[in-house]
Amino acid sequence: MSETIAGAAPAERIRFKADRVGTTAKDWVQLLKPRVISLVVFTGAAGMIMAPGHLNPFVAAVSILCICLASGAAGAINMWYDRDIDAVMQRTITRPIPGGRIPPQEALAYGVGLSCLSVCLMWMATNALAAGILAFSIFFYSVIYTMWLKRSTPQNIVIGGAAGAFPPMIGWAAATGHMAVLPVVMFGIVFFWTPPHFWSLSLYACKDYGRAGIPMLPVVKGARHTRWNIFVYTLVLLAISLIPSFLHLSGWLYTGTALVLGLGFVACAVRVLREPQDATGISLQGDKAARLSFRFSLAYLFLLFCGLLADHILTGWVY
């Protein structure tokens, strides 16, 4: 048995196996996008730790679990909806749905079920504000980004970046029941980090996105335009990352960390911009600079939030 789905390219339809061919627990975990979850959970935990007051360890653990489940649920819904384009992209063709290991209907039920569970559990364990932001983050990623922005505009990553930026606000709200300036700034850091992070990936995966009909920036505007946008957004990110220092919400340790990491990210962006290219901006070196920038961006966000946490803990010890 097979299923026919309208492909991203208007002139073609993509067929892929929909038969179950030995589903394993690993397939269900893969449906949750565990690599994405790890960073989402970390930034959510950072927001919770940075919040004033003391949160019961059990409630904190439940809150982290809810963020984890919600992120995975959104990932599962994303894979359900994107099963047509996943079937033609080299880096996604082995995912559980296009690989025929999990039927689309079960993947959707899995995602919706985990969404409801995570939001209800967060509400019962913490408060309505945290549950509300959590629910909106799932909706934003699953509907606004996946079903609308991703296939309709080259600004998909810019606007859609908000989906992955909510966890620090969720963690803070779970701990306090209200919002403040710092978690909003943490949201802004992740929001402005997302475009240069994903555009670096899209530079060396451009053919994949083009084949699937996804209007990523290098597909629509070209590689040269994308390189300049990576550079500009990295400069903006450096400025945004220093806001906690200017507002006296952090100390010297975070300021130093943000400067070193930010300048390192800018250096990566300059390499991307100056990498040998042809007349259209296509790399003549296999996009080595873009690959390096992508890997550095992952370390950047993790280490930046580590610096923020370390600064917070050090300040607590001093005072």
C-alpha positions in Angstrom: 0.0 0.0 0.0 1.2 3.5 -0.7 0.0 7.1 -0.2 0.1 9.9 -2.7 0.7 13.4 -1.4 0.8 16.7 -3.1 4.4 17.6 -3.4 6.0 21.0 -2.9 6.8 21.3 -6.6 3.5 22.1 -8.4 4.2 19.9 -11.4 4.9 16.7 -9.5 3.5 14.4 -6.9 5.6 12.4 -4.5 4.9 8.8 -3.6 6.3 7.2 -0.5 5.7 4.0 1.4 3.1 4.4 4.1 3.3 0.7 5.2 4.6 0.0 8.7 8.0 -1.7 8.2 9.0 -2.5 11.7 8.4 0.4 14.0 10.7 0.7 16.9 10.9 2.9 20.1 13.7 4.7 18.4 11.3 5.8 15.6 8.8 7.3 18.1 11.7 9.2 19.8 13.0 10.4 16.4 9.5 11.8 15.6 10.0 14.1 18.6 13.2 15.7 17.1 15.4 15.0 20.2 18.3 17.2 19.0 16.0 20.2 19.0 14.5 19.2 22.3 17.9 19.3 24.1 18.5 22.9 23.3 14.8 23.9 24.0 14.9 22.2 27.4 18.2 23.8 28.3 17.0 27.4 27.5 13.7 26.7 29.3 15.6 25.5 32.4 17.8 28.6 32.2 14.8 30.8 32.3 13.6 28.9 35.4 16.9 29.1 37.2 17.3 32.8 36.5 13.9 33.5 37.9 13.7 35.0 41.5 12.5 32.9 44.4 12.7 29.2 44.9 10.8 26.6 42.9 10.0 23.2 44.4 12.4 20.6 42.8 9.6 18.3 41.9 7.5 21.1 40.3 10.7 22.2 38.4 11.2 18.7 37.1 7.6 18.5 36.0 7.9 21.9 34.3 11.0 20.7 32.4 9.2 17.5 31.4 6.3 19.6 30.1 8.6 21.8 28.0 10.3 18.6 26.7 6.9 17.0 25.8 5.6 20.1 24.1 8.7 20.5 22.0 8.5 16.9 20.9 4.8 17.2 20.2 5.4 20.2 17.9 8.1 18.3 16.2 5.8 15.3 15.6 3.1 17.5 14.1 5.8 19.2 12.0 6.9 15.8 10.6 3.3 14.8 9.9 2.6 17.9 7.9 6.0 18.0 6.1 6.0 14.3 5.1 5.7 15.2 1.5 8.8 17.4 1.4 10.7 15.1 3.8 10.4 12.4 1.2 12.4 14.3 -1.4 15.1 15.9 0.9 18.2 13.9 1.4 18.7 14.9 5.0 15.1 14.0 6.0 14.2 11.1 3.7 15.0 8.5 6.4 12.6 10.0 8.9 10.0 7.6 10.3 7.0 8.8 8.2 8.6 9.0 4.7 10.6 5.8 5.6 7.3 4.0 6.1 7.9 3.1 9.7 5.1 5.2 11.3 1.8 5.9 9.5 1.0 9.7 9.2 -2.3 9.4 11.1 -0.5 7.8 14.1 2.2 10.5 14.1 -0.5 13.2 14.1 -2.4 11.6 17.0 0.9 11.2 18.9 1.7 14.9 18.5 -1.7 16.2 19.4 -1.9 13.8 22.4 1.5 14.9 23.8 0.5 18.6 23.2 -2.6 18.3 25.3 -0.8 16.3 28.0 2.1 18.8 28.3 -0.2 21.9 28.5 -2.6 20.3 31.0 0.2 19.0 33.2 2.0 22.4 33.1 -1.3 24.1 34.2 -1.9 21.7 37.1 1.8 21.8 38.2 2.5 25.6 37.9 0.1 28.3 36.6 -2.1 29.4 33.8 0.5 31.9 32.4 3.2 29.2 31.9 0.6 26.8 30.4 -0.7 29.5 28.1 2.7 30.4 26.7 3.5 26.7 26.3 0.3 26.1 24.4 0.9 29.2 22.2 4.5 28.0 21.4 3.1 24.6 20.2 0.5 26.4 18.1 3.1 28.8 16.7 5.5 26.1 15.6 2.9 23.6 14.3 0.5 26.0 12.6 1.9 29.5 12.0 5.4 28.3 11.1 5.0 24.7 9.7 1.6 25.1 7.9 1.9 28.7 6.8 5.2 30.5 6.9 7.6 27.7 5.9 6.1 27.2 2.5 5.0 30.7 1.8 7.8 33.2 2.5 11.6 33.4 2.6 11.1 35.2 5.9 9.9 31.9 7.4 12.9 31.4 9.7 12.9 35.1 10.8 9.3 35.1 12.0 9.2 31.4 12.8 12.2 31.8 15.0 9.8 32.9 17.8 8.6 29.3 18.1 12.0 28.2 19.6 12.5 31.4 21.6 9.6 30.9 24.1 11.2 28.3 26.5 13.0 30.9 28.7 9.7 32.8 29.1 7.9 29.5 29.9 10.5 28.5 32.5 10.4 32.0 34.1 6.6 32.0 34.2 6.5 28.5 35.7 8.8 29.7 38.5 7.1 33.0 39.2 3.7 33.2 37.6 4.5 36.5 36.0 6.8 38.0 33.3 9.8 40.4 33.5 12.3 42.1 31.3 15.1 39.4 31.5 13.1 36.5 30.1 11.9 38.7 27.3 15.5 39.6 26.5 16.4 35.9 26.6 13.5 35.4 24.1 15.1 38.1 21.9 18.5 36.4 22.0 17.1 33.1 20.8 14.9 34.9 18.3 17.8 36.8 16.6 20.1 33.7 16.8 17.7 31.6 14.8 18.1 33.3 11.3 21.9 33.1 11.1 21.8 29.6 12.5 19.4 28.2 10.0 20.5 30.4 7.0 24.0 28.8 7.5 22.4 25.4 7.2 20.3 26.5 4.2 23.4 27.6 2.3 24.8 24.1 2.0 21.3 22.4 1.9 20.1 24.9 -0.8 19.6 22.2 -3.5 17.6 20.1 -1.0 15.3 23.0 -0.2 15.0 23.9 -3.8 14.0 20.4 -4.8 11.3 20.4 -2.2 10.0 23.8 -3.2 10.7 25.4 0.2 11.3 29.2 -0.2 14.3 29.5 2.0 16.3 32.7 1.5 19.1 31.3 -0.6 16.6 29.6 -2.9 14.5 32.7 -3.4 17.1 35.6 -3.1 20.3 33.7 -3.8 23.4 32.8 -1.8 25.1 36.2 -1.9 22.0 37.9 -0.4 21.8 35.2 2.3 25.5 35.7 3.2 24.9 39.4 3.8 21.8 38.7 5.9 23.7 36.2 8.1 26.3 38.9 8.7 23.8 41.6 9.5 21.7 39.4 11.8 24.9 38.3 13.6 25.7 41.9 14.4 22.2 42.5 15.7 22.5 39.4 17.8 25.7 40.7 19.3 24.0 43.9 20.3 20.9 42.1 21.7 23.1 39.7 23.7 24.6 42.7 25.6 21.3 44.1 26.7 21.4 42.3 30.1 24.7 44.0 30.8 23.4 47.5 29.8 20.3 47.0 32.0 22.4 45.7 34.9 20.6 42.4 34.8 23.9 40.5 34.7 27.5 41.0 35.7 31.0 41.0 34.2 31.2 37.3 33.7 28.2 37.2 31.4 29.4 40.4 29.6 32.8 38.9 28.9 31.2 35.7 27.7 28.7 37.5 25.4 31.5 39.6 23.9 33.8 36.7 23.2 31.1 34.5 21.8 29.5 37.3 19.9 32.7 38.4 18.2 33.5 34.7 17.4 30.1 34.4 15.7 30.7 37.6 13.8 34.1 36.2 12.7 32.2 33.1 11.4 29.8 35.3 9.5 32.7 37.3 7.9 34.2 34.0 6.8 30.8 33.0 5.2 30.7 36.4 3.5 34.2 36.3 2.2 34.4 32.6 1.2 35.4 32.2 -2.4 32.3 32.3 -4.5 31.1 32.4 -8.1 29.2 35.3 -9.6 26.0 34.2 -7.9 27.5 33.8 -4.5 27.7 30.0 -4.6 30.7 28.7 -2.6 33.7 27.3 -4.5 34.8 25.5 -1.4 31.7 23.3 -0.6 30.3 25.8 1.9 33.0 25.0 4.5 32.5 28.4 6.1 28.7 28.0 6.3 29.1 24.5 7.9 31.5 26.0 10.4 29.1 28.8 11.2 26.3 26.4 11.7 28.3 24.3 14.2 29.5 27.3 16.0 26.0 28.7 16.3 25.0 25.6 18.3 27.9 26.0 20.7 27.3 29.8 20.8 23.7 29.6 22.2 24.6 26.9 24.7 27.7 28.6 26.0 26.0 32.0 26.1 23.3 30.7 28.4 25.9 28.9 30.4 27.6 32.2 30.9 24.3 33.8 32.0 23.7 31.0 34.5 27.3 31.1 35.8 27.1 34.8 36.3 23.8 34.4 38.1 25.2 31.8 40.5 28.4 33.7 41.1 26.4 36.8 41.9 24.3 34.8 44.4 27.4 33.5 46.1 28.9 37.0 46.4 25.8 38.7 47.8 
